């Protein structure tokens, strides 16, 4: 579980320039709260390094070219998109 500070930083880092990404992340954070494992946190940070359009393509299922070790987080983001 993330500390309050780490959770706040993660939410801030997840703010994107593309509305679609913002909506998916907002839903995800509402569901999960601060209950992130260290591995999930690391996966999400790795995905947040991507350009907004590339990230959206992954979430929307238009691309399966995600960074190594982030498949579980991509699956979670896709699930969040499909089930609001």
Secondary structure, DSSP 8 states (H G I E B T S, - for coil): ---HHHHHHHHHHT--SSHHHHHHHHHHHHHHTT---HHHHHHHHHHHTS-HHHHHHHHHTS-----TT-HHHHHHHHHHHH--
